[in-house]
Amino acid sequence: MTQDIRDFLTPSCDLLALGEPTHQEPAFGRVRNELFAQLVECGFRSVALETDRVAALAVNDYVQGGSGDLDAVMSEGFSHGWGALAPNRRLIAWMRAHNEHRSARERLTFHGFDAPTENYSAPSPRHCLEHARAYLGLDVDITGLAGDDERWSRTEAVMDPAMSPGATPEAEQLRLIANDMLTSLDSRAPELIAATSRERWRRARTHLTAGLGLLRYHHQSATQPVDPGPRITALMATRDALMAQNLLDVRDIEAERGATLVFAHNVHLQGAPSTWRLGDVSADWRGAGAIVAPLLGERYRFVAGSLGRSEALGLQDPGPDTYEGALQGRFPTWGLAAVATLSPARTRTDTTAQQGYFPLDQAALDTAHAVLHLADGTAAACP
């Protein structure tokens, strides 16, 4: 048993993926913060969370010592409601304090690596595309083509192909314009960076690729069948493909400064294909980890999250013949174990869809290098 993540690092690892099996147990965020502090001592200089990459730019500005209020940053800089979580707030406050009086190379940076999509909605690409258009100084009518933001963000636009604007002539024109802008941004990089800065160029590119990603997501919403299984599969696959590209971009940005910790749900980080079931509806797709792992090879390592019992979820002790049950007796609160020390076991079946808990299974463990197990969420959340 160990609580030292450094026991599982290798010299080649520059993207360490720490998974959680559910978003509803806040203790995982608290443990993540403790592990990130350990990793910083080993030369890690950035963290990437499962939150909107564009919104997270404001969070990083604050972390770097910029002006602003922590309450506003937590409210506006996170998607999916993650800004309301106490462990995330403590992380951002700690990173800002850590960066004070440190050089740019030694400072910690914060990234989001998700698209701003929810399960049943996705915003208009207008804001992201307008940012890039303004940076490039182009005279094109992005706002007129995009139209009302609400027609993109409403639930029907994602769930009903007939109500989606993603395959309209205007959306196709926006895609053409966005691709042309990306070509211009890349080809003119030397002059643009000289006239502004590398940071402003990267920020424009982040907005532009996010806008293109939203156009791709809305196109899937407009062209996939009504049948919920294939539809959900296509949307999840599209989202994770965007997440994978964002992770690769983050590593490109951080390559000269140090390694990155990425924290998200297991289904987004595991190397094995992900599966989701709800009643008669099912989806199978490759998460960001399954895409990135073969591209990065030994540079990518995955630590799977596991949970025994949780008051927050109403989750009771696991059966002793399950993977979680085997880990339960080894960790009074929480700890890390090498996957090689686990024997074959049964997949847990006492969870509900409302808990958002994805039990450990052999396929996920086959792609993991270690397991982070929380025996009791309440105990693990204590200082």
C-alpha positions as CSV (number, residue, x, y, z in Angstrom):
1,M,0.0,0.0,0.0
2,T,1.2,3.5,-0.8
3,Q,-0.1,7.1,-1.0
4,D,2.9,8.2,-3.1
5,I,2.2,8.6,-6.8
6,R,5.9,9.0,-7.5
7,D,6.2,5.2,-7.0
8,F,4.4,4.8,-10.3
9,L,6.2,7.4,-12.4
10,T,8.6,6.5,-15.2
11,P,11.2,8.8,-16.8
12,S,9.4,8.7,-20.1
13,C,6.0,9.7,-18.7
14,D,5.0,13.2,-19.5
15,L,1.2,12.8,-19.5
16,L,-0.1,11.1,-16.3
17,A,-3.8,10.3,-16.5
18,L,-5.6,10.0,-13.1
19,G,-9.1,8.7,-13.5
20,E,-12.2,8.8,-11.2
21,P,-15.0,6.2,-11.6
22,T,-17.7,8.8,-10.8
23,H,-18.0,12.5,-10.7
24,Q,-20.2,12.4,-7.6
25,E,-17.6,11.5,-5.0
26,P,-15.8,14.8,-4.0
27,A,-13.0,12.9,-2.2
28,F,-11.4,12.1,-5.6
29,G,-10.8,15.8,-6.1
30,R,-9.2,16.1,-2.7
31,V,-6.9,13.2,-3.3
32,R,-6.1,14.6,-6.8
33,N,-4.9,17.8,-5.2
34,E,-2.6,15.9,-2.8
35,L,-1.1,13.8,-5.6
36,F,-0.6,16.9,-7.8
37,A,1.4,18.5,-5.1
38,Q,3.6,15.4,-5.0
39,L,4.0,15.5,-8.8
40,V,5.0,19.2,-8.8
41,E,8.0,18.2,-6.7
42,C,8.9,15.8,-9.5
43,G,8.8,18.5,-12.2
44,F,5.2,18.4,-13.3
45,R,4.2,21.9,-14.3
46,S,0.6,21.7,-15.5
47,V,-2.8,20.1,-14.8
48,A,-5.6,19.5,-17.2
49,L,-9.2,18.9,-16.0
50,E,-12.3,17.7,-17.7
51,T,-13.7,21.2,-18.3
52,D,-14.1,23.6,-21.3
53,R,-10.7,24.4,-22.7
54,V,-11.6,28.0,-23.8
55,A,-13.3,28.9,-20.5
56,A,-10.3,27.5,-18.6
57,L,-8.1,30.2,-20.2
58,A,-9.5,32.6,-17.7
59,V,-8.7,30.2,-14.8
60,N,-5.1,30.0,-16.0
61,D,-4.9,33.8,-16.2
62,Y,-5.9,33.9,-12.5
63,V,-3.4,31.2,-11.6
64,Q,-0.7,33.2,-13.3
65,G,-1.4,36.1,-10.9
66,G,-3.8,38.0,-13.1
67,S,-6.4,40.3,-11.6
68,G,-9.8,39.1,-10.9
69,D,-11.9,37.5,-8.2
70,L,-11.7,33.8,-7.3
71,D,-15.5,33.5,-7.0
72,A,-15.9,34.9,-10.6
73,V,-13.1,32.7,-11.9
74,M,-14.7,29.6,-10.4
75,S,-18.1,30.6,-11.8
76,E,-17.1,31.6,-15.3
77,G,-13.9,29.6,-15.9
78,F,-15.4,26.1,-15.5
79,S,-18.0,24.2,-17.5
80,H,-20.2,21.3,-16.4
81,G,-20.7,22.9,-12.9
82,W,-17.2,21.9,-11.9
83,G,-16.4,25.4,-10.5
84,A,-18.8,24.8,-7.6
85,L,-16.7,21.9,-6.3
86,A,-14.6,22.7,-3.2
87,P,-11.6,20.6,-4.3
88,N,-11.4,22.5,-7.5
89,R,-11.5,25.8,-5.7
90,R,-8.7,24.7,-3.4
91,L,-6.7,23.6,-6.3
92,I,-6.9,27.0,-8.1
93,A,-6.1,28.9,-4.9
94,W,-3.1,26.7,-4.2
95,M,-1.8,27.0,-7.7
96,R,-2.0,30.8,-7.6
97,A,-0.2,30.9,-4.2
98,H,2.4,28.5,-5.5
99,N,3.2,30.7,-8.5
100,E,3.7,33.9,-6.6
101,H,7.3,35.0,-6.9
102,R,8.2,32.2,-9.3
103,S,9.6,32.5,-12.8
104,A,7.5,31.8,-15.8
105,R,9.2,28.5,-16.4
106,E,8.6,27.4,-12.8
107,R,5.0,28.4,-12.6
108,L,2.1,26.0,-12.8
109,T,-0.4,26.2,-15.6
110,F,-4.1,25.2,-15.7
111,H,-5.8,23.7,-18.7
112,G,-9.2,22.5,-19.6
113,F,-9.2,19.7,-22.2
114,D,-12.9,19.2,-22.8
115,A,-15.4,20.8,-25.2
116,P,-18.2,22.9,-23.6
117,T,-20.8,20.2,-24.4
118,E,-23.3,18.9,-21.9
119,N,-25.2,15.6,-22.3
120,Y,-28.2,17.3,-23.9
121,S,-26.8,20.6,-25.2
122,A,-23.9,22.2,-27.0
123,P,-23.4,26.0,-27.4
124,S,-23.1,28.0,-30.6
125,P,-19.6,28.2,-32.1
126,R,-20.1,31.9,-32.7
127,H,-18.1,33.2,-29.7
128,C,-15.1,31.1,-30.5
129,L,-15.1,31.9,-34.2
130,E,-15.6,35.6,-33.5
131,H,-12.5,35.7,-31.3
132,A,-10.4,34.2,-34.1
133,R,-11.9,36.5,-36.7
134,A,-11.1,39.5,-34.6
135,Y,-7.5,38.4,-34.0
136,L,-7.0,37.8,-37.7
137,G,-8.6,41.2,-38.6
138,L,-11.0,39.6,-41.1
139,D,-14.2,41.2,-42.4
140,V,-16.5,38.2,-42.5
141,D,-20.0,37.9,-41.1
142,I,-19.7,35.1,-38.5
143,T,-22.5,36.4,-36.3
144,G,-24.9,36.7,-39.2
145,L,-24.3,33.1,-40.4
146,A,-24.4,31.7,-36.8
147,G,-27.7,33.4,-36.0
148,D,-29.3,33.2,-32.6
149,D,-27.2,31.4,-30.1
150,E,-30.2,29.7,-28.6
151,R,-31.0,27.7,-31.7
152,W,-27.7,25.9,-31.2
153,S,-27.8,25.5,-27.4
154,R,-31.3,24.2,-26.9
155,T,-31.8,20.5,-26.1
156,E,-33.7,19.8,-29.3
157,A,-30.6,20.8,-31.4
158,V,-28.7,17.9,-30.0
159,M,-31.4,15.3,-29.5
160,D,-33.5,15.8,-32.7
161,P,-31.7,15.9,-36.1
162,A,-34.6,17.8,-37.6
163,M,-34.1,20.6,-35.1
164,S,-30.3,20.9,-35.4
165,P,-28.6,23.7,-37.3
166,G,-25.5,21.6,-37.7
167,A,-26.1,20.6,-41.4
168,T,-27.6,23.9,-42.6
169,P,-26.1,25.8,-45.5
170,E,-25.0,28.5,-42.9
171,A,-23.2,25.9,-40.8
172,E,-21.4,24.6,-43.9
173,Q,-20.3,28.1,-44.7
174,L,-19.1,28.6,-41.2
175,R,-17.0,25.4,-41.5
176,L,-15.4,26.7,-44.7
177,I,-14.7,30.0,-43.2
178,A,-13.3,28.4,-40.0
179,N,-11.0,26.1,-41.9
180,D,-9.7,29.0,-44.0
181,M,-9.1,31.0,-40.8
182,L,-7.1,28.0,-39.4
183,T,-5.0,27.9,-42.6
184,S,-4.4,31.7,-42.3
185,L,-3.6,31.5,-38.6
186,D,-1.0,28.8,-39.2
187,S,0.6,30.2,-42.4
188,R,0.8,33.7,-40.9
189,A,2.1,32.5,-37.5
190,P,5.5,34.3,-37.8
191,E,4.1,37.7,-38.6
192,L,1.1,37.3,-36.2
193,I,3.3,36.3,-33.3
194,A,5.7,39.1,-34.0
195,A,2.9,41.6,-34.1
196,T,1.1,40.3,-31.0
197,S,2.7,37.5,-28.9
198,R,2.9,33.7,-29.0
199,E,0.4,33.6,-26.1
200,R,-2.2,35.6,-28.0
201,W,-1.6,33.5,-31.1
202,R,-2.1,30.3,-29.1
203,R,-5.3,31.8,-27.5
204,A,-6.7,32.6,-30.9
205,R,-5.9,29.0,-32.1
206,T,-7.5,27.5,-29.0
207,H,-10.7,29.5,-29.7
208,L,-10.7,28.6,-33.4
209,T,-10.2,24.8,-32.9
210,A,-12.9,24.9,-30.2
211,G,-15.3,26.6,-32.7
212,L,-14.4,24.0,-35.3
213,G,-15.0,21.3,-32.7
214,L,-18.4,22.6,-31.9
215,L,-19.3,22.7,-35.6
216,R,-18.2,19.0,-35.9
217,Y,-20.3,18.1,-32.9
218,H,-23.4,19.9,-34.2
219,H,-22.9,18.3,-37.6
220,Q,-23.1,14.9,-35.9
221,S,-26.2,16.0,-34.1
222,A,-27.8,16.9,-37.4
223,T,-26.8,13.8,-39.4
224,Q,-27.0,10.9,-36.9
225,P,-30.1,8.7,-36.8
226,V,-32.8,9.3,-34.2
227,D,-32.1,5.8,-32.7
228,P,-30.5,6.8,-29.3
229,G,-27.8,4.1,-29.3
230,P,-26.0,5.0,-32.5
231,R,-26.7,8.7,-31.9
232,I,-25.2,8.7,-28.4
233,T,-22.3,6.6,-29.6
234,A,-21.4,9.1,-32.4
235,L,-21.7,12.1,-30.1
236,M,-19.6,10.6,-27.4
237,A,-17.0,9.5,-29.9
238,T,-16.9,13.0,-31.3
239,R,-16.5,14.6,-27.9
240,D,-13.6,12.3,-26.9
241,A,-11.9,12.9,-30.3
242,L,-11.9,16.6,-29.5
243,M,-10.6,15.9,-26.0
244,A,-7.8,13.8,-27.4
245,Q,-6.7,16.6,-29.7
246,N,-6.8,19.0,-26.8
247,L,-4.6,16.8,-24.8
248,L,-2.1,16.6,-27.6
249,D,-2.2,20.4,-27.9
250,V,-1.6,20.8,-24.2
251,R,1.4,18.6,-24.3
252,D,2.8,20.5,-27.3
253,I,2.4,23.7,-25.3
254,E,3.9,22.3,-22.1
255,A,6.7,20.1,-23.7
256,E,9.5,22.4,-22.7
257,R,8.4,23.1,-19.2
258,G,7.5,19.7,-17.7
259,A,4.9,16.9,-17.5
260,T,1.1,17.2,-17.2
261,L,-1.4,15.6,-14.8
262,V,-4.8,15.0,-16.5
263,F,-7.8,14.3,-14.3
264,A,-11.1,13.1,-15.6
265,H,-13.6,10.2,-15.6
266,N,-12.1,6.8,-16.2
267,V,-14.2,6.4,-19.4
268,H,-12.3,9.3,-20.9
269,L,-8.8,8.2,-19.9
270,Q,-8.7,4.4,-20.0
271,G,-6.9,2.8,-22.9
272,A,-9.7,0.3,-23.5
273,P,-12.9,1.2,-25.4
274,S,-15.6,2.7,-23.1
275,T,-19.1,1.4,-22.7
276,W,-22.2,3.1,-21.4
277,R,-25.6,1.4,-20.7
278,L,-28.9,2.8,-19.6
279,G,-31.9,0.5,-19.9
280,D,-32.1,-0.7,-23.5
281,V,-29.8,2.1,-24.7
282,S,-26.1,1.4,-25.1
283,A,-23.0,3.1,-26.5
284,D,-19.5,1.9,-27.2
285,W,-16.7,4.3,-28.2
286,R,-13.1,5.1,-27.8
287,G,-12.3,7.6,-25.1
288,A,-9.6,10.2,-25.3
289,G,-7.2,7.9,-23.5
290,A,-7.7,5.1,-26.0
291,I,-6.9,7.6,-28.8
292,V,-3.9,9.2,-27.1
293,A,-2.3,6.1,-25.6
294,P,-1.1,4.5,-28.8
295,L,0.1,7.9,-30.1
296,L,2.2,8.7,-27.1
297,G,3.3,5.2,-26.1
298,E,5.3,5.1,-22.9
299,R,4.8,8.8,-22.5
300,Y,1.2,8.1,-21.4
301,R,0.3,6.3,-18.1
302,F,-3.2,5.7,-16.7
303,V,-4.2,5.3,-13.1
304,A,-7.7,4.0,-12.8
305,G,-10.0,5.3,-10.1
306,S,-11.8,2.9,-7.8
307,L,-14.3,3.4,-5.0
308,G,-15.4,1.1,-2.1
309,R,-18.3,2.8,-0.3
310,S,-19.6,6.4,-0.5
311,E,-22.1,8.3,1.6
312,A,-22.3,10.9,-1.2
313,L,-23.4,8.2,-3.7
314,G,-25.3,5.9,-1.2
315,L,-22.8,3.2,-2.3
316,Q,-22.3,0.3,0.1
317,D,-19.3,-1.9,0.6
318,P,-18.5,-4.0,-2.5
319,G,-18.7,-7.7,-2.6
320,P,-15.4,-9.4,-1.5
321,D,-15.1,-11.2,-4.9
322,T,-15.1,-8.0,-6.9
323,Y,-12.1,-5.9,-7.9
324,E,-13.2,-3.2,-5.5
325,G,-13.7,-5.7,-2.8
326,A,-10.2,-7.1,-3.1
327,L,-8.8,-3.6,-2.8
328,Q,-11.1,-2.6,0.1
329,G,-9.2,-4.6,2.7
330,R,-5.9,-3.2,1.6
331,F,-6.7,0.5,2.1
332,P,-8.2,1.9,5.3
333,T,-8.8,5.3,3.6
334,W,-7.2,5.5,0.2
335,G,-4.1,4.2,-1.6
336,L,-2.4,3.3,-4.8
337,A,-1.7,-0.3,-6.0
338,A,0.1,-1.7,-9.0
339,V,-2.3,-3.4,-11.4
340,A,0.1,-6.4,-11.4
341,T,-0.8,-7.1,-7.8
342,L,-4.5,-7.6,-8.5
343,S,-6.0,-11.1,-9.2
344,P,-8.8,-11.7,-11.6
345,A,-12.2,-10.9,-10.0
346,R,-15.8,-10.2,-10.7
347,T,-17.1,-6.9,-12.0
348,R,-19.2,-5.0,-9.4
349,T,-23.0,-5.0,-10.0
350,D,-24.5,-3.2,-7.0
351,T,-24.3,0.3,-8.6
352,T,-27.1,2.4,-10.2
353,A,-27.0,4.6,-13.3
354,Q,-27.8,7.6,-11.1
355,Q,-24.6,7.2,-9.2
356,G,-22.5,7.6,-12.3
357,Y,-20.2,4.9,-11.1
358,F,-18.4,2.7,-13.7
359,P,-17.0,-0.4,-11.9
360,L,-13.6,-1.7,-12.5
361,D,-13.4,-4.5,-15.1
362,Q,-10.6,-6.5,-16.6
363,A,-10.6,-4.5,-19.9
364,A,-9.9,-1.2,-18.2
365,L,-7.3,-2.7,-15.9
366,D,-5.5,-4.2,-18.8
367,T,-4.7,-0.7,-20.0
368,A,-4.0,0.8,-16.5
369,H,-0.6,1.0,-14.8
370,A,-2.0,1.5,-11.3
371,V,-5.3,1.8,-9.4
372,L,-6.2,4.6,-7.0
373,H,-8.7,3.1,-4.5
374,L,-10.8,5.1,-2.1
375,A,-12.1,2.7,0.6
376,D,-14.5,5.3,2.0
377,G,-15.3,8.6,0.4
378,T,-16.0,10.3,3.8
379,A,-12.8,9.1,5.4
380,A,-10.7,9.9,2.3
381,A,-12.1,13.4,2.3
382,C,-10.8,14.2,5.8
383,P,-7.6,16.2,6.1
